[in-house]
Amino acid sequence: MRHVGIAVIPGDGVGPELVDATLPVLHAAAGQAGAALDVLELDWGLGGG
């Protein structure tokens, strides 16, 4: 299985609740394409520390 990596930055103009709602959709789409999604959540946004 192919792995696809993405980084997400919740709170950088996009609320954490939107990222939380979007990730399951991205995981499902990757699965349909025969891939696994590797997510790296970065705490770099304006809402982060």
PDB file with one MODEL, atoms N, CA, C and O in Angstrom:
MODEL        1
ATOM      1  N   MET A   1       0.850  -1.188   0.000  1.00  0.00           N
ATOM      2  CA  MET A   1       0.000   0.000   0.000  1.00  0.00           C
ATOM      3  C   MET A   1       0.887   1.241   0.000  1.00  0.00           C
ATOM      4  O   MET A   1       1.863   1.328   0.746  1.00  0.00           O
ATOM      5  N   ARG A   2       0.537   2.166  -0.827  1.00  0.00           N
ATOM      6  CA  ARG A   2       1.257   3.431  -0.918  1.00  0.00           C
ATOM      7  C   ARG A   2       0.835   4.331   0.245  1.00  0.00           C
ATOM      8  O   ARG A   2      -0.332   4.336   0.637  1.00  0.00           O
ATOM      9  N   HIS A   3       1.776   5.084   0.791  1.00  0.00           N
ATOM     10  CA  HIS A   3       1.485   6.029   1.871  1.00  0.00           C
ATOM     11  C   HIS A   3       1.642   7.448   1.341  1.00  0.00           C
ATOM     12  O   HIS A   3       2.603   7.758   0.637  1.00  0.00           O
ATOM     13  N   VAL A   4       0.697   8.296   1.685  1.00  0.00           N
ATOM     14  CA  VAL A   4       0.707   9.696   1.284  1.00  0.00           C
ATOM     15  C   VAL A   4       0.758  10.528   2.552  1.00  0.00           C
ATOM     16  O   VAL A   4      -0.099  10.385   3.424  1.00  0.00           O
ATOM     17  N   GLY A   5       1.742  11.387   2.661  1.00  0.00           N
ATOM     18  CA  GLY A   5       1.885  12.222   3.842  1.00  0.00           C
ATOM     19  C   GLY A   5       1.366  13.626   3.614  1.00  0.00           C
ATOM     20  O   GLY A   5       1.611  14.236   2.574  1.00  0.00           O
ATOM     21  N   ILE A   6       0.645  14.128   4.604  1.00  0.00           N
ATOM     22  CA  ILE A   6       0.207  15.527   4.569  1.00  0.00           C
ATOM     23  C   ILE A   6       0.435  16.134   5.946  1.00  0.00           C
ATOM     24  O   ILE A   6       0.459  15.425   6.952  1.00  0.00           O
ATOM     25  N   ALA A   7       0.599  17.429   5.980  1.00  0.00           N
ATOM     26  CA  ALA A   7       0.693  18.168   7.235  1.00  0.00           C
ATOM     27  C   ALA A   7      -0.521  19.072   7.338  1.00  0.00           C
ATOM     28  O   ALA A   7      -0.940  19.677   6.351  1.00  0.00           O
ATOM     29  N   VAL A   8      -1.077  19.163   8.520  1.00  0.00           N
ATOM     30  CA  VAL A   8      -2.215  20.053   8.759  1.00  0.00           C
ATOM     31  C   VAL A   8      -1.845  21.020   9.874  1.00  0.00           C
ATOM     32  O   VAL A   8      -1.123  20.674  10.810  1.00  0.00           O
ATOM     33  N   ILE A   9      -2.354  22.232   9.750  1.00  0.00           N
ATOM     34  CA  ILE A   9      -2.096  23.269  10.745  1.00  0.00           C
ATOM     35  C   ILE A   9      -3.442  23.816  11.211  1.00  0.00           C
ATOM     36  O   ILE A   9      -3.904  24.834  10.696  1.00  0.00           O
ATOM     37  N   PRO A  10      -4.078  23.152  12.182  1.00  0.00           N
ATOM     38  CA  PRO A  10      -5.365  23.636  12.665  1.00  0.00           C
ATOM     39  C   PRO A  10      -5.212  25.013  13.327  1.00  0.00           C
ATOM     40  O   PRO A  10      -4.281  25.242  14.099  1.00  0.00           O
ATOM     41  N   GLY A  11      -6.115  25.897  13.020  1.00  0.00           N
ATOM     42  CA  GLY A  11      -6.113  27.203  13.666  1.00  0.00           C
ATOM     43  C   GLY A  11      -5.397  28.280  12.874  1.00  0.00           C
ATOM     44  O   GLY A  11      -5.373  29.430  13.314  1.00  0.00           O
ATOM     45  N   ASP A  12      -4.813  27.963  11.729  1.00  0.00           N
ATOM     46  CA  ASP A  12      -4.135  28.962  10.921  1.00  0.00           C
ATOM     47  C   ASP A  12      -5.073  29.434   9.816  1.00  0.00           C
ATOM     48  O   ASP A  12      -4.830  29.195   8.633  1.00  0.00           O
ATOM     49  N   GLY A  13      -6.140  30.103  10.217  1.00  0.00           N
ATOM     50  CA  GLY A  13      -7.142  30.565   9.274  1.00  0.00           C
ATOM     51  C   GLY A  13      -8.223  29.524   9.034  1.00  0.00           C
ATOM     52  O   GLY A  13      -9.268  29.832   8.461  1.00  0.00           O
ATOM     53  N   VAL A  14      -7.980  28.301   9.465  1.00  0.00           N
ATOM     54  CA  VAL A  14      -8.953  27.216   9.355  1.00  0.00           C
ATOM     55  C   VAL A  14      -9.134  26.659  10.752  1.00  0.00           C
ATOM     56  O   VAL A  14      -8.169  26.208  11.368  1.00  0.00           O
ATOM     57  N   GLY A  15     -10.346  26.684  11.257  1.00  0.00           N
ATOM     58  CA  GLY A  15     -10.595  26.233  12.616  1.00  0.00           C
ATOM     59  C   GLY A  15     -10.289  24.760  12.820  1.00  0.00           C
ATOM     60  O   GLY A  15     -10.441  23.959  11.897  1.00  0.00           O
ATOM     61  N   PRO A  16      -9.861  24.398  14.020  1.00  0.00           N
ATOM     62  CA  PRO A  16      -9.574  23.001  14.335  1.00  0.00           C
ATOM     63  C   PRO A  16     -10.767  22.086  14.070  1.00  0.00           C
ATOM     64  O   PRO A  16     -10.587  20.921  13.717  1.00  0.00           O
ATOM     65  N   GLU A  17     -11.983  22.603  14.238  1.00  0.00           N
ATOM     66  CA  GLU A  17     -13.166  21.777  14.003  1.00  0.00           C
ATOM     67  C   GLU A  17     -13.309  21.431  12.520  1.00  0.00           C
ATOM     68  O   GLU A  17     -13.835  20.370  12.183  1.00  0.00           O
ATOM     69  N   LEU A  18     -12.853  22.305  11.643  1.00  0.00           N
ATOM     70  CA  LEU A  18     -12.892  22.015  10.204  1.00  0.00           C
ATOM     71  C   LEU A  18     -11.857  20.947   9.849  1.00  0.00           C
ATOM     72  O   LEU A  18     -12.135  20.057   9.045  1.00  0.00           O
ATOM     73  N   VAL A  19     -10.682  21.032  10.437  1.00  0.00           N
ATOM     74  CA  VAL A  19      -9.655  20.015  10.205  1.00  0.00           C
ATOM     75  C   VAL A  19     -10.152  18.671  10.732  1.00  0.00           C
ATOM     76  O   VAL A  19      -9.988  17.650  10.065  1.00  0.00           O
ATOM     77  N   ASP A  20     -10.755  18.660  11.919  1.00  0.00           N
ATOM     78  CA  ASP A  20     -11.285  17.418  12.501  1.00  0.00           C
ATOM     79  C   ASP A  20     -12.365  16.800  11.618  1.00  0.00           C
ATOM     80  O   ASP A  20     -12.464  15.576  11.530  1.00  0.00           O
ATOM     81  N   ALA A  21     -13.165  17.621  10.974  1.00  0.00           N
ATOM     82  CA  ALA A  21     -14.232  17.108  10.111  1.00  0.00           C
ATOM     83  C   ALA A  21     -13.696  16.657   8.750  1.00  0.00           C
ATOM     84  O   ALA A  21     -14.283  15.780   8.117  1.00  0.00           O
ATOM     85  N   THR A  22     -12.607  17.237   8.305  1.00  0.00           N
ATOM     86  CA  THR A  22     -12.069  16.948   6.978  1.00  0.00           C
ATOM     87  C   THR A  22     -11.192  15.703   6.951  1.00  0.00           C
ATOM     88  O   THR A  22     -11.187  14.980   5.955  1.00  0.00           O
ATOM     89  N   LEU A  23     -10.455  15.440   8.015  1.00  0.00           N
ATOM     90  CA  LEU A  23      -9.524  14.317   8.008  1.00  0.00           C
ATOM     91  C   LEU A  23     -10.187  12.966   7.735  1.00  0.00           C
ATOM     92  O   LEU A  23      -9.620  12.176   6.980  1.00  0.00           O
ATOM     93  N   PRO A  24     -11.358  12.654   8.307  1.00  0.00           N
ATOM     94  CA  PRO A  24     -11.991  11.374   7.961  1.00  0.00           C
ATOM     95  C   PRO A  24     -12.323  11.263   6.470  1.00  0.00           C
ATOM     96  O   PRO A  24     -12.238  10.176   5.897  1.00  0.00           O
ATOM     97  N   VAL A  25     -12.696  12.364   5.848  1.00  0.00           N
ATOM     98  CA  VAL A  25     -12.995  12.358   4.414  1.00  0.00           C
ATOM     99  C   VAL A  25     -11.720  12.091   3.618  1.00  0.00           C
ATOM    100  O   VAL A  25     -11.737  11.314   2.663  1.00  0.00           O
ATOM    101  N   LEU A  26     -10.625  12.723   3.999  1.00  0.00           N
ATOM    102  CA  LEU A  26      -9.354  12.505   3.314  1.00  0.00           C
ATOM    103  C   LEU A  26      -8.862  11.072   3.490  1.00  0.00           C
ATOM    104  O   LEU A  26      -8.344  10.473   2.548  1.00  0.00           O
ATOM    105  N   HIS A  27      -9.024  10.517   4.700  1.00  0.00           N
ATOM    106  CA  HIS A  27      -8.644   9.119   4.936  1.00  0.00           C
ATOM    107  C   HIS A  27      -9.473   8.188   4.052  1.00  0.00           C
ATOM    108  O   HIS A  27      -8.937   7.241   3.476  1.00  0.00           O
ATOM    109  N   ALA A  28     -10.756   8.448   3.945  1.00  0.00           N
ATOM    110  CA  ALA A  28     -11.630   7.612   3.111  1.00  0.00           C
ATOM    111  C   ALA A  28     -11.247   7.721   1.641  1.00  0.00           C
ATOM    112  O   ALA A  28     -11.211   6.713   0.935  1.00  0.00           O
ATOM    113  N   ALA A  29     -10.962   8.929   1.173  1.00  0.00           N
ATOM    114  CA  ALA A  29     -10.569   9.116  -0.230  1.00  0.00           C
ATOM    115  C   ALA A  29      -9.248   8.413  -0.523  1.00  0.00           C
ATOM    116  O   ALA A  29      -9.095   7.784  -1.570  1.00  0.00           O
ATOM    117  N   ALA A  30      -8.307   8.517   0.389  1.00  0.00           N
ATOM    118  CA  ALA A  30      -7.031   7.833   0.203  1.00  0.00           C
ATOM    119  C   ALA A  30      -7.243   6.323   0.155  1.00  0.00           C
ATOM    120  O   ALA A  30      -6.639   5.636  -0.669  1.00  0.00           O
ATOM    121  N   GLY A  31      -8.098   5.806   1.035  1.00  0.00           N
ATOM    122  CA  GLY A  31      -8.389   4.378   1.045  1.00  0.00           C
ATOM    123  C   GLY A  31      -9.012   3.911  -0.256  1.00  0.00           C
ATOM    124  O   GLY A  31      -8.687   2.828  -0.744  1.00  0.00           O
ATOM    125  N   GLN A  32      -9.901   4.712  -0.823  1.00  0.00           N
ATOM    126  CA  GLN A  32     -10.523   4.365  -2.104  1.00  0.00           C
ATOM    127  C   GLN A  32      -9.490   4.344  -3.230  1.00  0.00           C
ATOM    128  O   GLN A  32      -9.652   3.620  -4.213  1.00  0.00           O
ATOM    129  N   ALA A  33      -8.444   5.128  -3.085  1.00  0.00           N
ATOM    130  CA  ALA A  33      -7.389   5.184  -4.096  1.00  0.00           C
ATOM    131  C   ALA A  33      -6.294   4.152  -3.831  1.00  0.00           C
ATOM    132  O   ALA A  33      -5.294   4.104  -4.546  1.00  0.00           O
ATOM    133  N   GLY A  34      -6.488   3.329  -2.800  1.00  0.00           N
ATOM    134  CA  GLY A  34      -5.508   2.300  -2.480  1.00  0.00           C
ATOM    135  C   GLY A  34      -4.291   2.822  -1.744  1.00  0.00           C
ATOM    136  O   GLY A  34      -3.207   2.245  -1.838  1.00  0.00           O
ATOM    137  N   ALA A  35      -4.465   3.914  -1.011  1.00  0.00           N
ATOM    138  CA  ALA A  35      -3.351   4.526  -0.288  1.00  0.00           C
ATOM    139  C   ALA A  35      -3.721   4.689   1.176  1.00  0.00           C
ATOM    140  O   ALA A  35      -4.891   4.635   1.555  1.00  0.00           O
ATOM    141  N   ALA A  36      -2.703   4.889   1.976  1.00  0.00           N
ATOM    142  CA  ALA A  36      -2.895   5.212   3.391  1.00  0.00           C
ATOM    143  C   ALA A  36      -2.433   6.648   3.603  1.00  0.00           C
ATOM    144  O   ALA A  36      -1.437   7.082   3.025  1.00  0.00           O
ATOM    145  N   LEU A  37      -3.156   7.369   4.426  1.00  0.00           N
ATOM    146  CA  LEU A  37      -2.844   8.769   4.673  1.00  0.00           C
ATOM    147  C   LEU A  37      -2.085   8.891   5.998  1.00  0.00           C
ATOM    148  O   LEU A  37      -2.578   8.476   7.047  1.00  0.00           O
ATOM    149  N   ASP A  38      -0.889   9.461   5.933  1.00  0.00           N
ATOM    150  CA  ASP A  38      -0.093   9.735   7.127  1.00  0.00           C
ATOM    151  C   ASP A  38      -0.206  11.230   7.417  1.00  0.00           C
ATOM    152  O   ASP A  38       0.243  12.061   6.627  1.00  0.00           O
ATOM    153  N   VAL A  39      -0.811  11.562   8.558  1.00  0.00           N
ATOM    154  CA  VAL A  39      -1.089  12.962   8.897  1.00  0.00           C
ATOM    155  C   VAL A  39      -0.125  13.434   9.972  1.00  0.00           C
ATOM    156  O   VAL A  39       0.048  12.779  11.000  1.00  0.00           O
ATOM    157  N   LEU A  40       0.492  14.567   9.724  1.00  0.00           N
ATOM    158  CA  LEU A  40       1.333  15.228  10.709  1.00  0.00           C
ATOM    159  C   LEU A  40       0.645  16.522  11.097  1.00  0.00           C
ATOM    160  O   LEU A  40       0.494  17.417  10.265  1.00  0.00           O
ATOM    161  N   GLU A  41       0.228  16.633  12.348  1.00  0.00           N
ATOM    162  CA  GLU A  41      -0.444  17.848  12.816  1.00  0.00           C
ATOM    163  C   GLU A  41       0.593  18.770  13.430  1.00  0.00           C
ATOM    164  O   GLU A  41       1.273  18.418  14.394  1.00  0.00           O
ATOM    165  N   LEU A  42       0.700  19.962  12.848  1.00  0.00           N
ATOM    166  CA  LEU A  42       1.679  20.941  13.290  1.00  0.00           C
ATOM    167  C   LEU A  42       0.984  22.020  14.123  1.00  0.00           C
ATOM    168  O   LEU A  42      -0.089  22.505  13.764  1.00  0.00           O
ATOM    169  N   ASP A  43       1.600  22.374  15.213  1.00  0.00           N
ATOM    170  CA  ASP A  43       1.050  23.392  16.113  1.00  0.00           C
ATOM    171  C   ASP A  43       1.697  24.740  15.808  1.00  0.00           C
ATOM    172  O   ASP A  43       2.253  25.386  16.696  1.00  0.00           O
ATOM    173  N   TRP A  44       1.618  25.161  14.539  1.00  0.00           N
ATOM    174  CA  TRP A  44       2.237  26.383  14.095  1.00  0.00           C
ATOM    175  C   TRP A  44       1.242  27.500  13.830  1.00  0.00           C
ATOM    176  O   TRP A  44       1.647  28.628  13.549  1.00  0.00           O
ATOM    177  N   GLY A  45      -0.041  27.211  13.912  1.00  0.00           N
ATOM    178  CA  GLY A  45      -1.052  28.192  13.553  1.00  0.00           C
ATOM    179  C   GLY A  45      -1.175  29.288  14.596  1.00  0.00           C
ATOM    180  O   GLY A  45      -0.564  29.236  15.663  1.00  0.00           O
ATOM    181  N   LEU A  46      -1.978  30.275  14.257  1.00  0.00           N
ATOM    182  CA  LEU A  46      -2.219  31.384  15.171  1.00  0.00           C
ATOM    183  C   LEU A  46      -2.901  30.927  16.456  1.00  0.00           C
ATOM    184  O   LEU A  46      -2.731  31.547  17.505  1.00  0.00           O
ATOM    185  N   GLY A  47      -3.670  29.846  16.376  1.00  0.00           N
ATOM    186  CA  GLY A  47      -4.342  29.329  17.557  1.00  0.00           C
ATOM    187  C   GLY A  47      -3.450  28.452  18.404  1.00  0.00           C
ATOM    188  O   GLY A  47      -3.842  28.060  19.503  1.00  0.00           O
ATOM    189  N   GLY A  48      -2.251  28.130  17.921  1.00  0.00           N
ATOM    190  CA  GLY A  48      -1.348  27.230  18.627  1.00  0.00           C
ATOM    191  C   GLY A  48      -0.443  27.981  19.586  1.00  0.00           C
ATOM    192  O   GLY A  48      -0.534  29.197  19.750  1.00  0.00           O
ATOM    193  N   GLY A  49       0.433  27.210  20.210  1.00  0.00           N
ATOM    194  CA  GLY A  49       1.318  27.754  21.234  1.00  0.00           C
ATOM    195  C   GLY A  49       2.492  28.405  20.746  1.00  0.00           C
ATOM    196  O   GLY A  49       3.300  28.896  21.535  1.00  0.00           O
TER     197      GLY A  49
ENDMDL
END
